[in-house]
Amino acid sequence: MELLIEKVDPDKKEILRNLMTLHLHDLSEFINNIELNPDKGLFEFDILDWFFEKDGLSPFFIHLEGKPIGFILLQSGPFSNQEYADYVLNSFFILRNHRRKGFGRLACQKFFEMYPGRYAIGQAETNIPALKFWRKVYESSGINTYEKEEIEEGIKIVYQYFKTF
């Protein structure tokens, strides 16, 4: 099976927007302030358009056999803390029916090869599945991390800082 990481073309933005609603739905289990837009019946990421408009924000699809199974939103330049990280992984998502099959870890390995450098990745402390996933990624890739807890908008976030390749 061929897994590819590809930058999202602007004409595919709606596909990413739809995947983001699924991601936010999953996150709402762990983060109380993620709310459904009652007028649309959807979870919305209000700054998604920025990832197509601003330098330093980049959206990527994770494709399996040519079909999107997830996405990565990457922050760099003015949208990362250059003192500590070249990149901030804003969001990482794999569709539920493709989880626990190694595709997420493979996507991370390929992505880190494409964009080597210093990273910061954060998860809500209550999102135990994400914390476990990322720790497995680091372990399987031989990546040493430094963890730091911070409070953002009343949510305790566990940040992991590391350098790839």
C-alpha positions as CSV (number, residue, x, y, z in Angstrom):
1,M,0.0,0.0,0.0
2,E,1.3,3.4,-1.0
3,L,1.1,6.1,1.6
4,L,1.9,9.7,0.4
5,I,2.1,13.1,2.1
6,E,1.1,15.8,-0.3
7,K,0.5,19.5,0.1
8,V,-3.2,20.4,-0.2
9,D,-4.1,22.3,-3.3
10,P,-6.5,25.2,-2.8
11,D,-9.1,23.5,-5.0
12,K,-9.1,20.6,-2.4
13,K,-9.7,22.9,0.6
14,E,-13.3,21.7,1.1
15,I,-12.1,18.1,1.5
16,L,-9.7,19.3,4.2
17,R,-12.5,21.3,5.8
18,N,-14.7,18.2,5.9
19,L,-11.9,16.1,7.4
20,M,-11.3,18.9,10.0
21,T,-14.9,18.6,11.2
22,L,-14.2,14.9,11.9
23,H,-11.0,15.8,13.7
24,L,-12.7,18.4,15.9
25,H,-15.5,16.0,16.7
26,D,-12.9,13.5,17.9
27,L,-11.1,16.2,20.0
28,S,-14.4,17.3,21.6
29,E,-14.2,14.1,23.6
30,F,-11.1,15.5,25.4
31,I,-11.4,19.3,25.1
32,N,-14.6,20.8,26.6
33,N,-14.5,24.1,24.8
34,I,-14.7,22.6,21.3
35,E,-18.3,23.4,20.4
36,L,-20.6,22.5,17.5
37,N,-21.7,25.4,15.4
38,P,-25.5,25.1,16.1
39,D,-26.4,26.9,12.9
40,K,-24.6,24.4,10.7
41,G,-24.4,21.3,12.8
42,L,-20.6,21.1,12.2
43,F,-17.4,21.6,14.1
44,E,-15.5,24.4,12.5
45,F,-11.8,25.4,12.5
46,D,-12.1,29.2,12.1
47,I,-8.6,29.7,10.8
48,L,-8.5,27.0,8.2
49,D,-8.4,29.5,5.4
50,W,-5.2,30.9,6.8
51,F,-3.4,27.7,5.9
52,F,-4.0,28.6,2.3
53,E,-3.3,32.3,2.6
54,K,-0.3,32.9,5.0
55,D,3.4,32.1,4.5
56,G,4.4,29.7,7.3
57,L,1.1,27.8,7.5
58,S,1.0,24.7,5.3
59,P,-1.7,22.0,5.0
60,F,-0.9,18.4,3.9
61,F,-3.1,15.4,3.0
62,I,-2.1,11.9,4.1
63,H,-3.1,9.7,1.1
64,L,-3.4,6.0,1.0
65,E,-3.7,4.5,-2.4
66,G,-4.6,7.9,-3.7
67,K,-7.4,8.6,-1.2
68,P,-7.2,11.0,1.7
69,I,-7.1,9.2,5.1
70,G,-5.9,12.2,7.1
71,F,-4.1,15.5,7.2
72,I,-1.3,17.4,8.8
73,L,-1.3,21.2,9.5
74,L,2.2,22.6,9.9
75,Q,3.2,26.0,11.3
76,S,6.7,27.4,10.6
77,G,8.4,30.8,10.4
78,P,6.4,33.5,12.2
79,F,3.9,30.9,13.3
80,S,6.4,28.9,15.4
81,N,8.6,29.8,18.3
82,Q,11.9,30.0,16.5
83,E,13.8,29.9,19.7
84,Y,12.6,26.4,20.4
85,A,11.1,25.0,17.2
86,D,11.4,25.3,13.5
87,Y,8.0,23.7,13.2
88,V,4.8,23.3,15.2
89,L,2.5,20.5,14.3
90,N,-0.8,22.2,14.6
91,S,-3.0,19.2,13.8
92,F,-2.5,15.6,12.9
93,F,-5.4,13.4,12.0
94,I,-6.0,9.9,10.7
95,L,-9.5,8.6,10.0
96,R,-10.7,6.1,12.6
97,N,-10.9,3.2,10.2
98,H,-7.2,3.6,9.4
99,R,-6.0,3.9,12.9
100,R,-3.9,1.3,14.7
101,K,-2.6,-0.1,11.4
102,G,0.7,1.7,11.4
103,F,-0.4,4.4,8.9
104,G,-0.1,7.3,11.4
105,R,3.5,6.3,12.4
106,L,4.5,5.8,8.7
107,A,3.0,9.2,7.8
108,C,5.0,10.8,10.7
109,Q,8.2,9.2,9.5
110,K,7.7,10.3,5.9
111,F,6.8,13.8,7.0
112,F,9.8,14.2,9.3
113,E,12.0,13.1,6.4
114,M,10.4,15.8,4.2
115,Y,10.7,18.5,6.9
116,P,13.7,17.7,9.2
117,G,14.3,20.1,12.1
118,R,13.2,21.1,15.6
119,Y,9.5,20.4,16.4
120,A,6.9,21.2,19.0
121,I,3.8,19.0,19.2
122,G,1.1,19.5,21.8
123,Q,-1.8,17.5,23.0
124,A,-4.4,18.1,25.7
125,E,-3.4,16.2,28.8
126,T,-6.8,14.5,28.8
127,N,-6.2,13.1,25.2
128,I,-4.5,9.9,26.4
129,P,-4.8,8.2,23.0
130,A,-2.9,11.0,21.3
131,L,-0.2,11.1,24.0
132,K,0.3,7.3,23.7
133,F,0.4,7.6,19.9
134,W,3.0,10.3,19.8
135,R,5.2,8.5,22.4
136,K,5.1,5.4,20.2
137,V,6.1,7.5,17.2
138,Y,9.1,8.9,19.1
139,E,10.1,5.5,20.5
140,S,9.8,3.7,17.1
141,S,11.8,6.5,15.4
142,G,14.5,6.8,18.0
143,I,13.5,10.4,18.7
144,N,14.4,11.9,22.1
145,T,11.8,14.3,23.4
146,Y,11.6,16.9,26.1
147,E,8.1,17.4,27.6
148,K,6.7,20.5,29.1
149,E,3.2,21.2,30.4
150,E,1.5,24.6,29.7
151,I,-2.0,26.0,30.2
152,E,-3.6,27.5,27.1
153,E,-7.1,28.9,27.3
154,G,-7.7,26.9,30.5
155,I,-6.6,23.6,29.0
156,K,-3.5,21.8,30.2
157,I,-1.3,21.0,27.1
158,V,1.6,18.5,27.1
159,Y,4.2,19.8,24.6
160,Q,6.9,17.6,23.3
161,Y,10.0,19.2,21.8
162,F,12.4,17.2,19.6
163,K,14.7,17.3,16.7
164,T,14.4,15.0,13.7
165,F,17.1,13.6,11.4
